[in-house]
Amino acid sequence: MIHAHILSAALASLPLAAAPEFPRVQVIPQPDDRASFQVDGVEKLAYLYPARYIRPYWFPLIGPAGRPVTRISHPRDPNSHSHHKSIWVAHAQVNDLDFWSDGTKTRIAHQEIVAYEDGARDASMSVRNRWLDPAGRAILSEKRTARLRPLAGGEVEVDIEISLAPAAGAVTFGKTPFGFLGVRVAKTMGVLDGGGRILNSDGSIDEKGVLWMRACWVDYAGPIAPGESNGLTLMDHPSNPRHPTYFHVRDDGWMGASFCYAEGYALEPEKTLTLRYRLYAHRGGLAAEAIDARWKAFAAE
């Protein structure tokens, strides 16, 4: 009979099989339909998709200072901006239905998890959603993927790809400045509430220079902790139709990529609209040249 302590010692000395590079970036499923994107066990991003929500969204996104660089709701008008959920996907004119605002009885409903992918350098989560009219009928089918990649100094990149297809008949996205990707930054990063700064790829500054302008990217940067600033860049990929997109950006701390700002977009049955964006959470108020170098790397992918 082999004693337990002898067996334990023997097992402890057995060599482990060669393992692949450790996945230091992971997506960890959590209770209440929440997924945590973690780097070395520390959360950097979370995706929330409970069935009771009007639409899924990402919160928080943690910047290099270890604090969220996004927030939920408008700091001065939270009731009429309850749909401002940190980082979200929506559109205000889909076959004349409003999927952007709250209280319209439309919903973007989580359908299923497609895949979690962990890795040594990045991790991703893919899901399927259905855009439902007030009667619960599907208007759009959506596949959504978010990929988080850690960078040096606590900076991170988050790639968001959305693919939309009609669920029943043609779909028209009407002319509107609201949609598809919205971002609300931390209150202290805002121009009005924290003395932050807005910068776009043409070098224009703040709302007066950036609002309704086409750009490859827009950056929002400002104080995030005592004596420390962080920034968040929203990038438009050149493979997107209508690139460079119009941006809807305000001094009160919100920015969005406005795909249908100038005109509507018709999506025929069996066709797909795919859009790619990148969020870059970084230190300080970076110069345009530094951000543009990051955008060029994104554009080359």
C-alpha positions, 0 to 999 in steps of 0.5 A: 500500500502506498501512503498518501504522502509518498504518492503526493511527493511522487506526483509533485515531481512529475514533469508537466507537459509543455504548455503554450504561452500563458494566456495573460489576457482573458475574458472571464464570464461572471454572474448576472450576464457580465464578462470581465476582460482581464490582464494578469487577473486585473479587470480592464473592461467589462461587457454587460448583457442582462436580458432586462437591459434595453441594450448591452454595453461596455463598462468600465474601461480602465485607463492607465491610471487605474480608473475608468475613462468612461462613465454612465449618463450625462453628468449634468442631465442624467435623465434625458441621457440615460441611454449614454451607457459608457460605450454602446452600439445603437442607431436612432433611425432603423426603418423609422424606429429609434434604437438609440433612445430609452423609452421607445420600446425597441430593444437590442437583445442579447441572443447568444455567446459565439466565442471567448478567446484568451491569449498571451497578447489579447482576448476577445468575446463575440456575441449575437444580438437581435434588434427588436421592434416594439412588438418583439419582431427582429429587424436586424441580426448582429454579430458583435466582437470586442477584442482587448489588447494591453499595451505598455504602461497600462494603456489598452486598445479595444477593437469593436467590430459590428456586422449587421444584416436584415432579419426580415426584408430590407433595412434603411438606416435613416439620416441621423447624427446618432449611431452607430458607436457612442462613448461617454468619457469620465466627467473629469475628462470633459471640456466643461466639467474637467478642463479636458481637451478634444483633438481630431486627426486634422488638428482641430480642437474642442467642440467648435473645431471638431463637431460634424467634421470628418476625421480618421479619429477623435481624442478626448483627454483630461484629468483622471486623478490628482496630477494625472491625465488620461485620454481615450481615442475613437478611431474609424477604420478605413475599410468602413464605408464612408470613411473618414466618418463624421464625428458627433463630439461635445464639450460635455464629454461625449463622442460618437461615430456618426455613420448616417450624419450626411445621408441614410444607408440602405441595407438589402436582404442578404447583405451585411454592413460591417464596421470596425472601430478602435478605442485607445486608452492612453496616458496624458494629452498626447500630441496628434502625431503620436495618436496618428501613429496608433491610427496608422497601425490600426488602418494597416491591419 
